[in-house]
Amino acid sequence: MLKVQVKLVAKELTPGFENGEFHAKNGATVRDVLALCAERNEVAFPSENHCRLMYPLYNGKPLTLDAALSQDGTLHICRIAMGG
């Protein structure tokens, strides 16, 4: 089992979610951890539009939502930088 500390930096992308510690199976994806968070907080999983704006960092390294996790760590959900 993995121990994942979730830190939601871009709370506007994850309404109703709270920071916390989650236990996930080895090989769980970032998306799987977010699903655990949604379940615990009894809220809907973020919309696909919100997911496209997420910039996940795991132990300080950028990942995609479908990247598998293989070690304990801290998951930050940030917002991608947008310019105009």
Secondary structure, 3 states (H helix, E strand, C coil): CEEEEEEECCHHHCCCCCCEEEEECCCCEHHHHHHHHHHHHCCCCCCHHHHHCEEEEECCEECCCCCECCCCEEEEEEECCCCC
